Amino acid sequence: MFSSNTYATRRDRLIALVKSGLILIPGNTDSPMNYRANIYRFRQDSTFLYFFGLDEPGLTGVIDADSGESMLFGEDPTMEDTIWIGSFEPLQQKAERCGISNTGSPEKLNEKVAQAVAEGRIIHILPPYRAEQQMQIAALIGSEPKASQVLINACVTLRSVKEACELAELEKAMEVAYLIHTTAMHMAKPGVYESEIAGTMEGLTLKYGAGISFPIILSKNGQILHNHHHHNLLAENDLVVVDAGFESYRHYATDNTRTIPVGGRFTQKQKEIYDIVLAANNAVLENAKPGVLFRDMHFLAATVITDGLKQLGLMKGNTAEAVASGAHALFFPHGLGHMLGLDVHDMENYGETFVGYNHEVKRSEQFGTAYLRMARRLEPGFVVTNEPGIYFIPALIDQWQAAGTNSDFINFDKLTDYRSFGGVRLEDTLEITSHGARVMGKRIPITVEEVEREMA
Amino acid sequence: MFSSNTYATRRDRLIALVKSGLILIPGNTDSPMNYRANIYRFRQDSTFLYFFGLDEPGLTGVIDADSGESMLFGEDPTMEDTIWIGSFEPLQQKAERCGISNTGSPEKLNEKVAQAVAEGRIIHILPPYRAEQQMQIAALIGSEPKASQVLINACVTLRSVKEACELAELEKAMEVAYLIHTTAMHMAKPGVYESEIAGTMEGLTLKYGAGISFPIILSKNGQILHNHHHHNLLAENDLVVVDAGFESYRHYATDNTRTIPVGGRFTQKQKEIYDIVLAANNAVLENAKPGVLFRDMHFLAATVITDGLKQLGLMKGNTAEAVASGAHALFFPHGLGHMLGLDVHDMENYGETFVGYNHEVKRSEQFGTAYLRMARRLEPGFVVTNEPGIYFIPALIDQWQAAGTNSDFINFDKLTDYRSFGGVRLEDTLEITSHGARVMGKRIPITVEEVEREMA
């Protein structure tokens, strides 16, 4: 259960890791669409949510690692707020909800930070990812923001291992994930526009929570990895990649991908590729466990994919050599997965490398593996996505073929028949347990049989 | 019909009004939600859409009012863009779509603007409303952005009078407006959460276009004018204010409000208030025409509301004096309406006062009327909203009663029975024709009988 104590305890653990200095955690402000007052749906900063849990714009949290004290800064609501936006709750009351008694106005925040700067204290901040944040922090500290590595590392340490209340929240969110993905399966019929399915799915995420956790990827052009255009009309036998996530009211994310055949039946050719991707996904599910490098899980998936494509005659040569050479990346050009939590790519705002890599595991520079967001050793309580895929990307095939890239491992001639295939991606979320990994939530139909049954 | 010529003609007309200097119109960039790569649905800048029509991030338009030349600046897509986001179209091709042949990289834009600054030429810019814009423009011109009044006035002149293609686009968009509002009527039953209706409506806007034109207001607490919280469970006889708009793929907005009784039947008390608001709406519809001050339409609505509330015994005294004194604003504390077009509050980013007021009509400082966004004389081709309302806002009633504000015109004692009433707002969009005004689109059910029939 989340309570005011949840946040107080997290702040205490943060102080224990950061040890000294003033930790400045600005909540987000509203983001304008086409003019200042016409705003996007408010998205609170995830770090602020983690340590303060308050879901309103214009608040800033300060944690004094020396005195151990937490403070909340913001404005009290005015009569105008009451009339226009129905905001009544005094700042003091908000603060109490996250176990804080010490509050102040934005002017007091200015004074507090200015005093700390004048005293030469360390001001710990995280890398800003919105221009407003950058300007606010620069104004507060009187210089260009420079992120604190100590604070980044402490936040990654805490947030990587999910608490019981977080695991329960994620598990619960998966119910809506199941709903939206099976809804897509029911709707994917010839004559339907992609936008009709994507719109319905997003509507459901708003019906039951805070909306989507990232822009929906739903396309018959599944070979475009992050395709947010939904203008195509679907026809029989189109293969649609649906990569979509729900965000709960507490802003925990889901992230699943299914690949579904328009009309409800896979062709033989589609099944062959699909089953390779499913085998890769299942191999990771069976082998992921505490102590294992997630990078090795990525290579395991690449190995299963390479073996499968060899059987179809699309790849050739020694599998281990092909994977070492990065030949699989023509078909599987992205990473196996990433952490999931308050962000769909959890903590990516801290810097992807600080989250997924460490002293033991350095990021590869090889095409494909370089995109791997998460590589380090798994621990119980980690939540990661498992999302292998196979794609046929004409522009990339042409580039490799022209350059002779990995031609020892790829039968370029055989690829001609696959240029309009699209892609297949299958993504579940794994909770790393004490001894292995489990798929979070009720597993969304994933075998050929299950998907065809759901679509019947 | 929109064509490349549409944009070329608009730019020529802009040049004719601005006369000299370099006009800098940056398109929008992506807005991050919780980390840089996790973005909100892209919303192009409306001025950029009006003069260039291109709906992609990272472009900047420059119009040289001296040479008459237009230029488009941006990046060409890379192989990485092709793989990840499916972006293929070269900049040159984008430019041709809006009738431009002259293109350049962001570096060329820097050089172009730096040269103009060095030559002492006027750089016309609009007021930035996003922090990213402000930073981009400051970097380009080498100083803090200062908006050009000449450019603001020229844009207001052009965009206030809608072209035939714009009117057709707005009229078409009203079909989805009709759909979402009647959907709300069908769904508003006891035991349903507000979020279920709002989510379904937003889903429909995504199914058929670019989504919502502003955050949906849907609440049984209709007395909160811009209430974006949808957490209430609806019960029989709750009165729900539904203020929601659709945005077409070309980003033209709709904006309508209906107030609907949960369960499908208004109570006698609700009908009495509802019919006053409807009478105010209809009075404006019948009287709005070219040459009339929209401010007078606001006062007409206020007059009908005051008369109606007098009949119910909630107000008293001379109607004209009550309206002059602003007594109606206890119940109708906002303005009658605003322009509508590419923005739901059209051109609000230029500064509301520059759009709705001019040398002839100055903004009032009186509570209520001060919120009127649009006041100036109507012209054929204007598109404005007509949205009178009556609300019972306990905090405001208490404030006025305690201070004795307008006590000559208000029967505070009678208001006790209305403290939990909520509010009623009824909003249509009017096109100002050569001789009058018409409701755009098929009018959404609005009389008590029509609404009850739709909900039956």
Interface residues (C-beta under 8 A of the other chain):
Chain A: S31 P32 M33 N34 Y35 R36 A37 N38 I39 Y40 R41 R43 D45 S46 M79 T82 I83 W84 I85 G86 Y129 R130 A131 E132 Q134 M135 S195 E196 A198 G199 T200 M201 E202 G203 L204 T205 L206 K207 Y208 F214 P215 N221 I224 L225 H226 N227 H228 H229 P333 L342 D343 V344 H345 E348 N349 I393 A395 L396 Q399
Chain B: S31 P32 M33 N34 Y35 R36 A37 N38 I39 Y40 R41 R43 D45 S46 M79 T82 I83 W84 I85 G86 Y129 R130 A131 E132 Q134 M135 S195 E196 A198 G199 T200 M201 E202 G203 L204 T205 L206 K207 Y208 F214 P215 N221 I224 L225 H226 N227 H228 H229 P333 L342 D343 V344 H345 E348 N349 I393 A395 L396 Q399
